[in-house]
Amino acid sequence: MHDLILRAWQDKKIFFYLVLVPLSWLFAGLTALRRLLYRLGFLSSYALPVQVIVVGNINMGGSGKTPVVIWLVNELKAHGYQPGVISRGYGGKVTQPTRVQGNSLPGVVGDEPVLIAQKTGCPVYISTSRVEAGNALLKMHPECDIIISDDGLQHYRLQRQIEIAVVDQQTQQNQHLLPAGPLREPYLRLANVDAVILNGHVDVKDGYP
């Protein structure tokens, strides 16, 4: 199925327009409704006791978020902050809040959290709930005065003060939402973040908000 959808993205034939595009409209409606419910307070969100910066993207797959997180953490440390990092831990098997060390097994906690722990030396916690990961981190490391969320732009249950979106070529090549394209949120979502980082060769004239 995965290969079929990828071919449909490239060929854009009948299956793309009759099946995938209508499904992407439905996905867009559900995404917009969910975000509206959080904005209006019908779905509850949680504020950690420290500032939160989310580094994420609007498309599926990697776009270079982790190097940005590592750079940001090291810059904050150089300016006197004591940051911690939370992550979903994609590719791992952990669901409960867990501390990630530089020697943790990537197959258990995910590749990216291990890399962040190795490159920054700061506390890194993972969980399927970033709120729980943040609370666990702050409980064990109350000295942390700022939290960086690796991914989680669409994890609206966690309140954030700053949003940074990383954009690569994939984000621009197909601007349809899932399953007609790779986007988890509309491209215009980038107009609402605090900063956009362009990764690689990206044509900023092509549909950029």
C-alpha positions in Angstrom: 0.0 0.0 0.0 2.8 2.4 0.9 4.5 1.9 -2.5 1.1 2.2 -4.3 0.5 5.6 -2.6 4.0 6.8 -3.4 3.5 5.9 -7.1 0.1 7.7 -7.0 1.8 10.9 -5.7 4.2 10.8 -8.6 1.8 9.7 -11.4 -1.3 11.7 -10.3 -3.7 9.6 -12.3 -7.3 8.5 -11.6 -6.6 6.8 -8.3 -4.9 10.0 -7.1 -7.8 12.3 -8.0 -10.8 10.0 -7.2 -9.5 8.4 -4.0 -6.5 10.1 -2.4 -7.5 13.7 -3.0 -11.0 13.4 -1.5 -9.5 11.5 1.5 -7.1 14.4 1.9 -10.0 16.8 2.1 -11.5 14.8 4.9 -8.2 14.7 6.7 -7.9 18.5 6.3 -11.3 19.0 7.8 -10.6 16.7 10.8 -7.2 18.4 11.3 -8.8 21.9 11.3 -11.6 20.8 13.6 -9.1 19.3 16.1 -7.0 22.4 16.2 -10.1 24.6 16.6 -11.3 22.5 19.5 -8.0 23.0 21.3 -8.1 26.8 20.5 -11.6 27.1 21.9 -10.8 25.0 25.0 -13.1 22.0 24.2 -10.0 19.8 24.2 -7.7 20.5 27.2 -4.1 21.5 26.8 -1.4 21.5 29.5 1.2 24.2 30.3 4.5 23.0 31.8 6.0 25.3 34.5 8.8 26.4 32.2 9.0 27.8 28.6 8.5 25.3 25.8 10.0 25.5 22.3 8.6 23.1 19.7 10.9 22.2 16.7 8.7 20.4 14.2 7.5 20.2 10.6 4.2 19.9 8.8 5.1 16.8 6.7 5.6 13.1 7.4 9.2 11.9 7.7 12.4 13.7 8.6 13.1 17.2 7.5 16.2 18.0 9.5 14.6 18.7 12.9 17.1 16.8 15.1 20.2 18.8 14.0 18.2 22.0 14.7 17.3 20.7 18.2 20.9 19.9 18.9 22.1 23.3 17.7 19.4 25.1 19.7 20.1 23.2 22.9 23.8 24.0 22.6 23.1 27.7 21.9 20.8 28.0 24.9 23.5 26.4 27.1 26.1 28.8 25.8 23.8 31.6 26.8 23.3 30.4 30.4 20.1 28.3 30.1 19.7 24.8 31.3 17.5 23.1 28.7 16.0 19.7 28.6 14.6 17.8 25.6 11.4 15.7 25.2 10.6 13.5 22.3 8.1 10.9 21.1 11.0 8.4 20.6 9.9 7.3 17.1 11.4 4.0 16.1 11.6 2.8 19.7 9.4 0.6 21.9 9.0 2.8 25.0 5.6 4.2 25.9 6.1 5.5 29.4 8.3 8.5 30.4 11.9 7.3 30.1 15.3 9.0 30.4 17.5 8.6 27.4 21.3 8.4 27.9 24.0 8.6 25.3 24.5 4.8 25.5 20.8 3.9 25.4 19.7 1.4 22.8 18.3 3.1 19.7 16.0 0.1 19.1 14.4 0.7 22.5 14.2 4.5 22.7 14.7 5.6 19.1 17.7 6.9 17.1 17.1 10.6 17.4 16.8 10.9 21.2 20.0 9.0 21.6 21.8 11.3 19.2 20.5 14.3 21.0 21.7 12.9 24.3 25.1 12.2 22.9 25.6 15.6 21.2 24.2 17.8 24.0 24.6 16.1 27.3 21.3 17.5 28.5 18.4 15.6 30.0 16.4 13.8 27.3 13.1 12.1 28.1 10.7 10.3 25.8 7.1 9.2 26.0 4.0 8.8 23.8 2.8 11.8 25.7 5.1 14.8 25.6 3.3 16.3 28.6 4.2 13.3 30.6 7.7 13.4 29.3 8.1 17.0 30.2 6.7 16.5 33.8 9.0 13.5 34.3 12.0 15.5 33.1 11.3 18.4 35.4 10.6 16.2 38.4 14.1 14.6 38.0 15.8 17.8 36.8 14.2 20.8 38.4 17.2 22.9 37.4 16.0 22.8 33.8 14.5 26.2 32.9 13.4 25.6 29.3 12.1 22.5 27.4 12.7 21.8 23.7 10.3 19.4 22.1 11.8 17.4 19.2 8.8 17.3 16.8 5.3 17.7 18.2 4.1 20.7 16.2 0.8 18.9 16.0 0.8 17.8 19.6 -1.5 20.6 20.7 -2.1 19.1 24.2 1.3 20.6 25.1 1.2 24.3 25.2 4.2 26.1 23.8 5.6 29.6 23.7 7.7 29.3 20.5 7.1 27.2 17.4 9.9 26.5 14.9 9.1 24.7 11.6 11.8 23.0 9.5 11.0 23.0 5.8 12.7 20.8 3.2 12.1 20.1 -0.5 9.6 17.4 0.3 7.4 19.9 2.0 7.2 22.0 -1.2 7.1 19.3 -3.9 3.7 17.9 -2.9 1.5 20.3 -0.9 -1.4 17.9 -0.5 -2.4 16.6 2.9 -2.4 12.9 3.7 -3.0 10.6 2.0 -2.7 12.5 -1.3 0.6 14.0 -0.1 3.0 14.1 2.8 1.6 17.0 4.7 0.1 16.6 8.2 -1.2 20.2 8.2 -1.8 22.7 5.4 1.2 24.6 4.0 -0.3 27.8 5.2 0.2 26.6 8.8 3.8 27.9 8.3 2.4 31.4 8.4 1.5 30.9 12.1 4.8 29.6 13.5 7.4 31.9 15.0 10.3 30.9 12.7 10.8 28.7 9.6 14.2 27.1 9.0 14.9 26.1 5.3 16.8 22.9 5.1 18.7 22.4 1.8 17.7 24.0 -1.5 14.2 25.3 -1.0 12.5 27.7 -3.4 11.0 30.3 -1.1 9.1 31.9 -4.0 7.1 28.7 -4.6 4.0 29.0 -2.4 5.8 30.2 0.7 3.4 32.0 3.1 
